Amino acid sequence: MEACRDYVYATRRRISFEWACIAGVNDRPSDARELAELARPLGAHVNLIPLNPTPGYLVAGSTRRAVVAFRDEIAAAGVNVTIRNTRGRDVNGACGQLAGSALAATGRPRVLSING
């Protein structure tokens, strides 16, 4: 966060936080409030990105309803926030899906470790 503050001070440019919304992992109201507390003092913009369904990942993206509720919580805290449109899901060409499909095809599923 110190580096973010230094960047904003030095450049006078707005920064953006990209937040991949993962169901039950980082899409709770408490997560939205914590993110807003980090973004607000910086004048940062938050882009919410629903995680794409990807073969081999053991987590799922947040539902549309959860993403909207998350957005509303952040906006209520006075932070500029948008929900990014996902493109390419219908042909498994969205972010992460192509690599995930290739890994799944090799029989080596990719496991996302939530605890590091």
N, C-alpha and C positions, 0 to 999 in steps of 0.2 A: 504494500500500500504506500510505503514511503516512496518507492520508485514511481508510482502513479502520480503522487502529489508533485514530485520533482518534475515529471514530464509536463504536467498541466501548467505548472508555474513557468517552466522554461519556454514552452512553445505557445502557451495560451490557446491550445487546441483541446477540444473535447475528446475524452476517451470513451470507448465502448467496452462493455463487458458482454461476452457471448456466453450464454447460459444454456447448456444442453439439459433439457428437462427429462429426468429419469424418474419413473414412477416409484414412489415410496422411498426414494433415496435423497433427492434434493428438490422436491416440489411441494413441500409442506408449507403452511403459512409461516411457521417460524423461520424457515429458510428464506422466504421472501422478505421478511422483516430484516433478517441479518444482511441480506444482499443490499437492501435499500439503505441500511445504515452505512454500508461501505461506499455505495455509489453516490448518495446525496451530497456529502461534503465535497466531493470532487466535481460535481455537476456532470457526472458520467451518464451515459445512455446505456440502457440494458436491452440487449436483443435476446429474446427467448427463442430457443430452437428445440422443438420436440425431437427427442432421439428417434432416429429411424429404426424400424425393425430390421435387425441384421442377423443373418445366420451365424450361429456360434456364440452370440452374446447371451449371457444369462439374465440380463435386465431388459426391461421394456421402457419405451418412451411413455411419457405422461399422456393421459387422455386429453382431448381438446378442452373438456370442461375443467380439468385440473390446471392446464396452462392458462386458461382465461382467468380462473380464480387467482392464480399466482400473479398474473399481470395486474389484476385489479388491486391486489394487496400492495404491490410495489408502487403503482400509480397513486394510491391513497397516501403513501408516504412522501409524495412529492417528487418522485423520480420519473424521468422520461423513459418510457418502456414500449417496446413493440414486440409482436409475435412474428417471427420470420415464417414465410411460406415455405413449405417443403415441396420440392419438385423432384420428379423422377422415381418416387416410391412405387408407382404402379408398374414400373419395368425393372425394379431392383437396381436403379441407377442413382439413387440418392446418396448423399455423403455417407461413407462407410459401408454401403451395401455391396459395392463391387468387390472390394477387398475381402469382406466377410464371406461373400459367395465363393470366392476363389479358395479361401482357407477351408471353408466347409467342404468343398469339393475334394480337397486333399485328404479329408478324414482327420484333420487336425483342427478341431474347433477352438476358437479363441475364447478364453475365459477372462472376463473383466473382474479384476479384484477390487472390491469396494474398500477394503482396508489397506490398500497399498500393496 
